[in-house]
């Protein structure tokens, strides 16, 4: 029962990760999935999880004219918010860090599982040219989720066990 806050933070973070990317992209992902809900609702769920990993952090190092909008990408901001809220619920720096990490890992697994279920070629995302963008998206999600979770956990105060 002592881990109830941690589990609640993880569950709430996973649910929140589906909707925050839409909020930070002015609901563009929800406009895209409207066409999928009628025929294949699993494809719509896949698109919601896929959009969380679109921002490639490696492009920041190769972009010649970097602006503030390139750094503060919607996906990074949404992962910071998800991690912050999940870490605030979990309470405590270490538990917030762990919550942010677990939320990202579970979202990656759900993205891959739903991609396989709808017939997407998930293997090609991890090969050659697409591999750098895929790993850049995963690393940026990990940075945002863990950073947000540790900040949220630290701000909410130390965890008090029963």
C-alpha positions in Angstrom: 0.0 0.0 0.0 3.0 2.3 0.4 3.5 2.4 -3.4 -0.1 3.7 -4.1 1.1 7.2 -4.8 3.8 5.9 -7.2 1.3 3.7 -9.1 -1.3 6.5 -9.2 1.3 8.9 -10.6 2.3 6.4 -13.3 -1.3 5.7 -14.3 -2.3 9.3 -14.3 0.9 10.2 -16.3 0.2 7.6 -18.9 -3.4 8.9 -19.4 -2.2 12.4 -19.4 0.6 11.7 -22.0 -2.1 10.9 -24.5 -3.8 14.3 -24.2 -1.0 16.7 -23.5 0.7 16.4 -26.9 -2.6 17.4 -28.5 -2.8 20.4 -26.2 0.7 21.6 -27.0 0.2 21.2 -30.8 -3.1 23.1 -30.9 -5.0 19.8 -31.2 -3.4 18.8 -34.5 -3.0 15.2 -33.5 -6.7 15.0 -32.6 -7.6 16.5 -35.9 -5.5 13.8 -37.6 -7.1 10.9 -35.6 -10.6 11.9 -36.4 -10.4 10.1 -39.7 -9.2 6.9 -38.0 -11.8 6.6 -35.2 -14.6 5.4 -37.5 -12.7 2.5 -39.3 -9.8 1.6 -37.0 -9.8 3.0 -33.5 -6.5 1.1 -32.8 -4.8 3.2 -35.4 -6.1 6.4 -33.6 -4.6 5.1 -30.4 -1.3 4.3 -32.2 -1.2 7.9 -33.6 -1.7 9.3 -30.1 1.3 7.4 -28.8 3.4 8.0 -31.9 3.1 11.7 -31.7 4.7 11.7 -28.2 8.0 10.7 -29.8 8.2 12.9 -32.9 10.6 15.5 -31.6 14.2 14.5 -32.4 16.6 16.1 -30.0 19.6 15.3 -32.3 18.3 17.9 -34.8 19.0 20.6 -32.2 22.7 20.0 -32.6 22.6 20.0 -36.4 20.2 23.0 -36.9 22.3 26.0 -38.1 19.8 28.8 -37.1 18.3 27.6 -33.8 15.3 29.5 -32.4 13.6 29.3 -29.1 10.7 27.5 -30.8 13.1 24.7 -31.9 14.2 24.1 -28.4 10.8 24.3 -26.8 9.1 21.7 -29.0 5.6 20.7 -28.1 6.6 17.1 -27.4 9.3 18.2 -25.0 7.0 20.5 -23.2 4.3 17.9 -23.0 6.7 15.4 -21.5 7.9 18.0 -19.0 4.3 18.5 -17.9 3.5 14.8 -17.8 6.6 14.1 -15.7 5.9 17.0 -13.5 2.4 16.0 -12.7 3.3 12.3 -12.3 6.2 13.2 -10.0 4.0 15.6 -8.0 1.6 12.8 -7.4 4.3 10.3 -6.5 5.9 12.8 -4.1 9.7 12.8 -3.5 12.7 13.4 -5.8 13.6 9.8 -6.3 10.1 8.6 -6.7 9.3 11.5 -9.1 12.4 10.6 -11.2 11.3 6.9 -11.2 7.7 7.9 -12.1 8.9 10.0 -15.1 11.1 7.2 -16.3 8.4 4.5 -16.0 5.8 6.6 -17.8 8.1 7.1 -20.8 9.0 3.4 -20.9 5.4 2.3 -20.7 4.4 4.8 -23.4 7.2 3.4 -25.7 5.9 -0.1 -25.1 2.3 0.9 -25.8 3.5 2.7 -29.0 5.2 -0.4 -30.2 2.4 -2.8 -29.3 -0.3 -0.6 -30.9 2.0 -0.2 -34.0 2.2 -3.9 -34.3 -1.5 -4.4 -33.8 -2.4 -1.9 -36.6 0.2 -3.3 -39.0 2.7 -0.5 -39.0 6.3 -1.3 -40.0 7.8 -0.7 -36.6 11.0 -2.5 -37.5 11.8 0.2 -40.1 11.8 2.9 -37.4 14.8 1.3 -35.9 16.9 0.9 -39.1 19.4 3.1 -40.8 18.0 6.6 -41.5 15.0 6.4 -39.3 16.9 5.0 -36.4 18.5 8.4 -35.5 15.1 10.2 -35.5 13.5 7.4 -33.5 16.2 7.3 -30.9 16.2 11.1 -30.8 12.5 11.1 -30.1 12.9 8.4 -27.4 15.8 10.2 -25.7 14.0 13.6 -25.8 10.9 11.9 -24.2 13.2 10.4 -21.5 14.9 13.8 -20.9 11.5 15.6 -20.6 9.8 12.9 -18.5 12.7 12.4 -16.1 13.4 16.1 -15.7 9.7 16.9 -15.2 9.3 14.0 -12.8 12.3 14.9 -10.7 11.2 18.6 -10.5 7.6 17.7 -9.7 8.7 15.2 -7.0 11.2 17.6 -5.5 8.7 20.5 -5.3 6.0 18.3 -3.8 8.2 17.5 -0.8 9.6 14.3 0.6 7.7 11.1 0.5 6.2 10.2 3.8 5.7 6.5 4.3 3.1 5.0 6.6 
